Every structure is written in C-alpha cells, then in structure tokens.
Amino acid sequence: FDEDALDMLHMFVSMTEPLIGRIKKAYADKDYHDLGEAAHSLKGAARSACCMKLGDLAGKLQDDAEKDKADAGLIEDIAKEFERARAEIKTLKAA
C-alpha cells in the first residue's frame, strides 16, 4: 500500500465508527428512517474502502429499514464485521 491509500483506509475507520453507533441507536429507538440513512452511508463508505462484506450487510440493513423492520442479529453482524475490518486495516503498513 502507498501512504495515501493507507491514509484513506484509516480515514474510513475513523469516519465509519460513528455510523456504527448511529445504527445501534436508531435500531434501539426503532427509528427506521435514520437506520436506513445510516445503513446507506455505511454501505457506500464500506464499498469505497473495498470492505465488500460490510457493504453487503449494510445494504441488507438498508433494505430492511425501508420496510420498517430490522434484525438484531444483522446489527451485531455489522458491528463484528466493522471490528474485523478495523483490525485488518490496523495491521497494514505502507510499502
């Protein structure tokens, strides 16, 4: 990785972490509108950072939220996949 790519990935982590909190809060509040918006933002950010599994999970959550439903297991999967991606990005070094 070059330094710029690495910086972008670290920026993805720092900018995405609040989205995970927003998703958890919107789910707890049953605010499906905000849940859908946060999931949409996460989907785009994750896919831009090549975190395709996270992007796919967020896309599923967005679809569910648009139908005024959500699953606690999916929220948990998103949080776990974000943590996995964060840990992976932390190990990367510039070439």
Number of C-alpha atoms within 10 A of each C-alpha: 10 9 11 10 12 17 13 13 22 17 12 18 21 12 13 19 15 13 17 18 13 17 25 19 14 18 20 12 11 15 15 22 15 18 28 27 18 23 27 19 17 30 23 18 20 24 15 14 18 13 17 15 16 25 25 17 20 28 19 18 27 26 16 17 22 15 12 14 16 20 12 11 9 14 18 12 15 24 18 13 17 22 14 13 19 18 12 10 15 13 7 12 10 10 7
